[in-house]
Amino acid sequence: MTSRKRKLLDDQIEAEVLADLNDPSAWGEPLYVPPSKSPRPDWLVVGRHLELSARFHVLSVLHRLGVEANLTNAYPDNVDITVVQAPGRALTINVQTLVGTSKWFIRPFSARKHHYIAFVLFSRKAAENPLAIPEVMIFPSARLKALLEQQKSNPVNVQVLARELGTPNPWQQLIAEAA
């Protein structure tokens, strides 16, 4: 089917829906979804909100440092943020959120040149205290993967990984590579 025929079909569907807009007999009964008998667990709600917060935290620090960075949504290969380096060149960042712990259960991730893993560590009370600043650790993905292949434990402590990889200023490595 060509796009022209599809466009015509879409227009026809839209015209039919608009024609039936004020005709109650053209519509079925509305669906009823009863309220849940149990509330959502706090960890679920807080975790999802903090994941987004972690991405925006990393993005905001990059912007404060003068780096041109963009948040990505539903991008493959574990990419949450892209940093524009030059035309045709970009640096990518995968943001991992940890709440109330520095232990990370190792999950598969892409290890390649110009790709970083950023760990954003929130305190357990982060949702209650918006003034609390999370701790951030950023590792080149290839170096992190090589170190993790030597590790035998899961989960791993990201603070220990930071000492082993020797990244005292996590932001400086991104600025240096983005320049």
N, C-alpha and C positions, 0 to 999 in steps of 0.2 A: 504494500500500500504506500503510495507516495504521500509526501507531507501535505500536498495540496488537497488530496482526497480526505486525509485525516483532519485537516483544518476544517473542511466543509462539514465533516461528521461532527466534530466538536461544536461547531456553530449551531448545527441542527439540534444537538442535545441541549445546549444552553437555551435555545429558543423554546423547546418543549418544556423545560423546567420552569422557565419564566412564565410561560402560558398557564401552567398549573399552579403557580405560586399561591394564588388566593382561592384555590379550589380544594376544600378539606377532603373531598371524596377521592382525590388523586393521591393522597398520602396514606401510608399505613399507620398503625397505632405507634405512638412514640415508645421507645424503649424505656424501661424503668430499671435502674441499677440501685439496689438497696444499699444503705450505708454499711460499711464494714462493722462487724461486731467487735473487732479488736483494733486499737489504734496502731499506726505504723510504729515500729520500734525507733527510738531516738537515734540509734546508731545509723539506721538507714537514711533518715532524713538529714542528719548532720553530715554524714559521709558524702552524700551527693552534693550538698551545698558547698562543702569544703573542697571538693574536687574542682569545681568551677572557680572557687575563690583562689585556689592554689595556682591555677592557670593564669588568672588575672593578676595575681601577685607577681609572678615571674615576668609577665608581659609589662606590668607597670614599672618594675625596676629597670628592665631593659630600656623602656622609653625615657625614664629619668636619666639614664646614662647616655642618651642620645643615639640609641640604636634603633633602626627602622625594623620593627617586628610586628607580626600579625598573628592573631589567634586563628587557628584552623578548626573546623568542625567536621567530624566524620572523615578525616583524612586517613588513608591507609598507612601502614608501616609505622605505627606508633608515633605519629607526629601531631603535637598539640600546638606548637608555635613554629613559625618560620621567620628567619632573620634574613633580610635582604642584604647581600654583600655587594654585589655588582650585577649589572645586567647578565642574566643567565646563571648566576651563582647564588646559592642560598645555603644557610645553615639551618638545621632543624633541631627541635627540642621536644622530647617526650617528658611530660610532667607526671610524676608519681606522688600521690598524697599519702602521708602517714599521720595518723591521729593518735596522740597519747603514747607513742612508741617510736623508737628509732630502728626497729626491726622490720625488715622487708622480706616478704615471702617472694622468692625469686620467681618471676614470670618470664616467659619468652619475650625477647625484644630484639629489634634490629640493631646490629652493630655494623657501622659503616663510617667512612670518613665524613666529617662535617656534621655528625649527628651526636647529640648530647642527651643524657638522662638527667633531669632535675628532680631532686627529692625535696619536697616541701613538708617540713615537720611541724605540725600544729600540736599545741598542748591539748590535753584532754578537755579543758574548759574553753577552748577556742571559740566555740559558738556563743558562749556567755560573755566573753570579753573581746569586743571588737578592736580594742587598742593593742591586744597581744600581737606581736610581730612573729611570724613563723621563721624557723631556721631553714635555710636553703643550702643544699649541697648539689653541685653540678659536676658530672663526670663525662668525659668523652666516652661514647658508647663502646668503641673498640677496646679501649684500655679496661673499661669496667668488665666487659665480657671475658677478656683474657684473665683478669684477676678472679672472676667468679668461677672459671673453669678449674682453678686451683683450689677453690674452697670446697669443703666437703659438707658444710652445714647449710641448712635451710630452715628458718630464715637467717639472714645475715644482718649485722648491725651496720647501718650506713655511715655512722660516725667512725667506726673502725675502718670501713672502706675508705673514707676520706683521708684518714691518717696514712693508710697504706698507699693510696694513690698520690698523696702529697699535693692536695689542692687547697692551699690556705685561703685564697681569694677566689671563690667560685665564679664571680662575675667577670674578673679580669681576663680569663681564658676566652670568654665569649666576645668581649670587646676587642681583644687582640685579633681574634680570627675574623670578626666582622669588619675590621678596618681594611 
